[in-house]
Amino acid sequence: MIPLSCAQIAEAVGGELAGVDPAAIVDGSVERDSRAITAGGLFLAFAGENVDGHDFVPAVTAAGATVSITTRPVEGSPCIVVADVQTAVGELAKYVIAQLPDLTVIGLTGSQGKTSTKDLISQLLAPYGPTVAAVGSMNNEIGHPLTSLKADPATRFLVAEMGARHVGDITYLCRITPPKVGLVLNVGHSHIGEFGSQDAIAVAKGEMIEAVLPGGTAVLNADDPRVAAMAGRTSEKVVLWGDAPEATVRAENINLDSLGRAAFTLHIGGEEHAVQLQVVGEHQVANALAAAAAVQAVGLTPAQIAEGLSTAMAASKWRMEVTERADGVTVINDAYNANPESMRAALKALVAIGRSRSAQTGAGRTWAVLGPMGELGDSHTEEHDAIGRLAVRLDVQRLVVVGEGARPIHLGASLEGSWGNESAYVDSMDEALELLRKELQQGDVVLVKASRFVGLDRLATALLEEASQ
């Protein structure tokens, strides 16, 4: 963060100084985790259901924090007292970003692919100027301002991933970091239980396009009708990517290697360039096109974009992480989160990798270990049933469904085609792990995927740890 006095911070957040020198300077990081505080830092005393940050204020003061933002004075510790800490951190981030006129903000949102695309964009930009982007998917009303506060006068690019659970969320986040480039990836079913319909999701995601600054660029998915229609929500320049005829950023001649990584010909800026992605899954081509269009809008050349896409690596954990065990079993850990669209993409990637491995070795089966998808509302049963049926149609050879919420996946698979014992339902991760221990063979490829709250990443970790023991 840029150095600020406590008086400046108090004014920015509408707080009152309590036991603090107004001239004291915050020149360290802004943290909500007391363990991360260093000398000169600012601590955010969030009060949660189980832990109250105010209890740690004396400790961060002893550790060298200049001041804490709190909702009440803490005796013996310098504080800036506010009505609400979450609102205050948003106001502080808004203030800091406004002090950085040379900073270019690339904002992006979508129902799926946000974090992977954010990672690609940040890696594309990093060689051409100091770049700040969230670690993982810190894209909400707390994570977004905390990421934004990492920007300083040397920062050239801020890649701002933005999520939404309600109409108005992205408008709020864009007020903190007004985007010069606004990117919308897709409108899917993620959080449809909150929104009620895909049309409502489109209203929310389109707030990104309405927020694009004068002289900026809106980057839209030409293949998603709800996204393409957002062109009417801005008077700024619009760039389309995808397969549709009107798209100016395109991919042709797509092929997958033995690890499920796509090679293709990138068409952008009137030029053609070969790209070999290092990230896994054919769905990453769409993410790569979106990233390419976004960075072209801030000045990268087609050659720079193609080179960057060919070297960018997966940067966020538990997203299509492919690891081959010593015994020849391949584990695909995509257990960070799940929605119907990302489930379909992961299953297709599993089949592509399995097909390639089988062609090389003549052995091996594809396994999909799937847990429930959250926040689907009334469409929960229908969407899970469809995933089970898709697994059969794609010829996934074994399906293990974990947990009551995911049971419709098993039922859908069992009712599709002529499957017999290829699909198994288990109540817990322990049961799933025991089944896999007994039946996995050399050459098998195992996908593990579910919504984050399920914690199925622990199963993938166990599969990898056991093989190394």
N, C-alpha and C positions, 0 to 999 in steps of 0.2 A: 504494500500500500504506500501511497505517497505520504511523506511525513506531515503530520497535522498536530496542532496543539489541542489540548483537552477542551479549550474554549471553542475552537473551531468545530470539533466533533460535537460538542453539546449543542451548538447552534444548528448544525446540520441535522441532528436527530430530534431536536426539540426537547432536550433533556436538561436537567439541573445538576450542577456540580455539587458533590458532597465529599468533603474531606480531600479535595484534590487541588493542586496548583493549576490555575487556568493556563499557565504558560508551559506546563509540562508537555513534552513531545512524545507522541506515539510514532515510532519509526520501525517497529517490528511488525510481525504478522497479526492478523485478526483470527482468533480461534474460539471455537465453542467447546473444545476438548481441553480441559485444564492441564493435561499431561503434555500438550504440545506448546504451551506458552514458553516464550523466551524473553529475555530482557528487552524492554521497550515495546512489548506487545500489548494488544487490547483483547480482553476476555469478554465473551458474551455469556451472561448468566441465564441461560434458558432454564425454565422450570418445567420438567417433564413429569409424566405420571409416576415414574419410579425414582428419578434422580432430580434434585433441585440444584442447579448450577450455583446458586447463592452460597451453598455449603462449601464450595471450593474457592470462593473469592479470597479468603485469607491466604490460602496456599499459593494462588497465582500471584498475589501481591508479594509474598516471600520469594517467589521464583523470579521476580523482576518485572512483572507486568506494570506498565505505566498506569493503567486505569481499567476498570471493569464497567460494562454497561449492565445495569441492574434495574429491577423494578422497586427496590427499596434500598436505603442506605445500609452499608455493612460496616460496623464499627471497626476502626483501625485500618480500613482499606479505602483507597481513592475510588470513587464511583461517579458515574454519570447516570442519574436516575431517570428512567423513562416509564411511560405507561405500558409499553409492550416492546419486548426485546426484538421480536421478529420484525415488527414494523421499523424499528430503529435501524437494524442492520440493512434493510432495504433502502432507507433514506440515506444512510451513510454511503452505500455503494453508488447510489444515484449521484450524490455530491462528488465523490471521487472521480467517477467517469466523466462528469462535466468539466473537471479540471484537466482533462487529457485530450485537447483538440486534435492531436495528431494520431489518435487511436482510431483504427477501423474495426467496427464490430460486424461480424458475420453471425447472424442469428439463424437458428434452424430448429424446426419442429417436425412432427409427424407421428403417426401411430406406431411405427416400427422403424428400426434402423438408425435412430437418432445418434446413439452413442458411437456406433461403428462409423457413421458418416462424419461425426465430429472428430473422431480420431484420425480419419483420412485427411480431412481439411487441415487440422492442426499440423500434421506431418508434412503436408504439401507446402504450407506457409512458413514453417520454421526456418528453412534455409535462407529466407528472404527478409527476416526481421524477427525480433523477439516476439514470441507468441504465447498467449495465455489461453488455456482451455481446461475444462473441468477434468478431474481424475474420476474415471468411471462415469456415472450418470447423475452428477449433482445438478439437477435441472429444475428444482422446485423453488419455492419462495424463500428457502433458507440456503440451499446449496448454490443457487444461482448468484445471489449477492456475495456470498463468501468467495466464490470463484472470481467474480468481478473485482473484488478488493485486492486481488493479487496483482492487478495491473499497476504499473508505475510509469513515470515519464519516458522510460526507454521502450515500453511495450508498443509494438506497432500493430499487432492484430489480437483481438479477443474473439475467440470462437465460443459463442454463447448458445449452448443447447438448452432448449426450453420445453418443459413438459406442461401438461394441463389436465386438471380434473374437472374444471368448471369453465363455463364461458366467462371471459374476463381475466383469466389467469395469465395468458400470454400478453395481453395488453399491459398488465401490471409489470411483468418482467421486462417488457420492451421499454417501459418508461425508465427503468433503471439503466438499461443498455440499448439506446436507440440504434437499430441496425442500419448499416449502410447497404448491406446485402441481406435479404430475407429469403430463406429457403424453406419450402414445405415439401416433404418427401411423399406423404401418402395420407389417406384417411381410411383407417381400418376399424377394427372392433375393440382396440385397447381402451379400457375404461368406459365401454358402452353402457355398463351398468350404472355409471354415474351420469352420463350424458343423456341416455335414453334412445339415441338414434345416431346413425352415421352423419346425417345432415346436421345435427347439433354439434357433432365433433368437427365437421367442416367449418362451421361458424367460428368455433374456438380456434382452430388451427389457422384460419385465414386472418386472424388478428395480427399475425406476423407480417403479412403482406401489407396490411393497412398501416403498419408502423414504419415501413421503409422510408428512410430519410429522403428529402428532395435531392435529386441527382443520383439516387441509389438504384439498385437492381433487385427485382423480384425473380427468384429462380424456382421454377415450377415443374412438376412431373406431368408431362404431356399425356401419359398413359392412364392417369387417374382422373376421370371426368370431374370429380369434386374439386380436385386440386387445380386442374387446368382452368376451371371456371373462376378461380381466385384472381385471374388476370384482370377481371373487371373491378377488383377492389383496390386498385392502385392506378395512379397516373404516371408512375415511374416506368423505367425500362423493364421489360419482361423477357426472360430467357427460358426456353423450354428444353427439357432433356427427356430422353426415352426412345421408344420405338415408333411412335406416331409420326406421320409424315411431316408435321409442322415442327418437330423437334430439331434443334440445330446442334445439339450435343448428343451423339449416338454411339452405339457399339455394334460392330458386325463381326462375323466369323468367330463366334464364341466357342471355346473349347475348354474342357476341364482336364487338369492333369490328375495324377494318381492320388493326390491329396485333396482333390476337390477344389483346386484353385483355378480361377478362370483366366484364360488368355483371350484377348480380343483386339480388334482394330478400333481405335478411338478416332471418331470424326468430330473435330472441334475447330472453330476458327478457320474453316476452309482447308484444313490440313488433315492428314491421316497419319497416325502413329501407332506402333505396336505397343501393347501393354500386357504384362504378365503380373497379375495380382499375387500378393503373398498371403492374403486373407482367404478364408475358406467359404465356399458356397457360391453357386451361380447367382444367388440374390445379391451378392456383393457387387455385381456389375452395376446394378441400379444405384447403389450407394456411391460407387466410383464415379458414375456419370454426374450425379448430383454434386459431389465434391468438386469435380472438374469444372462444372458450370459456375460454381460459387467462387472458386479461386481465379477463374478467368475474369470474372467481374471485378476483381481487385488488381488485375494487371499481370498475372502469370501467363507465360506464352504456352502454346500447345506442346512444344517440346519439353518445357519444364514440367508441365502437368503430367505428361506421359511418363517421364523419368520418375517423378515423385510417386505416382500410383504404383509403379513397378517395384518400388523399394519400401513402401509403407507397410508396416507390420501391425498385427493385432495388438492393441494397446490396453484394452480393458479386459479383465479376467472373466472367465466363465462364459465367453461368447465364442462359440465354435472353436474351442481349443482342441486341437487334434494331437494326441500323444500315443505313440506306439509302445506298448509294454515289452519287456524283455522276452515274454513268452509268445509274442506275435499278435496279441490282441490289441486292437486300436480303440481308444476311448475318445469320443467326441463330447467334451463338456460344454454344453450350451444351456446350463442350468441357471443363468442369472435371472432370466424372466421369460415369459411366454404369452403370446396371444395367438389367435387363429392364423394370422398371416405368417408370423415367425415360425410357428409349428410346421406349417406347410413347407416353408423354405428349408427348415432344418431336415425334414424328412427327405426332401429331394436331394439335399447335399449328402445325406447318409447313403442313399441308394447309389448316387454317382461315385462316391468313394468306394463303397462295397463292390460295385461293378468293376471298377478299375483294379482293386486288389484281387478280386477273383480271376480276372483276366491274366494277372501276373503270376498268381500262385496256383490257380486251379482249385482253391479251397476258400473256406470262410463264409460266414453268414452275416446278414445285417440284423442288428437288434435295435429296437427303439424302446427305451425305458422312459415312460412318460407319466408325469404327474398332472394335477389339475391346472387349468388356466383361471385366473381370477378376474373379477369385475366384469363379467359378461352379462349380468342381469338375467332377464327372461330368456336370453338366447343361450344360456349355459349348456343345457342338455343338447340342443341342436348342434352347437359348435363342437362340442366334444365328440358327439356321435360322428360328425363329418370327418374329424381327424382320424378316428378309428377306421372308417371306410377308406379314407385316402391311403392309409398305411397298407391296406390290402391291395388296393389298385396299383400302388407303386411297387408291390411285391417285396415289401419289407418282410423278412423271413421269420422273425420272432418279435413279438410285442409283449412288453411287461408294463402293465398299468398299475400305478401306485396310488392308493388312497381313494376314499369314498367319492371325493369330488371329481375324480377322473374316471369313475366307473363307466360312464357312457362311452368313453373311448373303447373300452373292452367290449361293451355290448354292440357298438357299431361295427367293430371289426368282426365279431362273431357272427353277425347277421349278413355280412357282405361276402359274396362269393362262396367258396367251398372250404373255408378255413375250419380246422379242427382244433388241435391243441397249440396252434401257433401263437394264440393270444392267451396270456395269463393275467389274472387279477390278483393283487396282493394288497393287504391292508397297510403295510408299513415298509419303510426303507430296509429294515433288517431282513424282512422276508424276501424282498427283491434281491438284496445282496446275497443271501443264502442260495437263492435260485441261480443267480449268475455264477456263483462260485462252483456250483455243481455242473453247469452246462456249457460255460464258455470254452471255446476251443481255439487253437492256433489259427490265425487268419480272420477271426470274427471281428466285426466293426460294431461298436456299441455307442449309440447316441443317448445322452441323458439330458432331459429337458422338462421344465415345469416353470410355473410362476415362482418368483423369488421367495414368497412367503412360505413355500413348501419346504425349502431347505434341501432340495434334491442334490445340490452341489456337494453335499457331504457324501452322498453315494458315489459320485464320480471320483471324489478324492480318495475314498476307501478303495475303489477299484484300482487306482493307480498305486496307492501305498502298499497294498497287499502284494502286488507283483514285484515290488522292489525289496521285499523282506526276505 
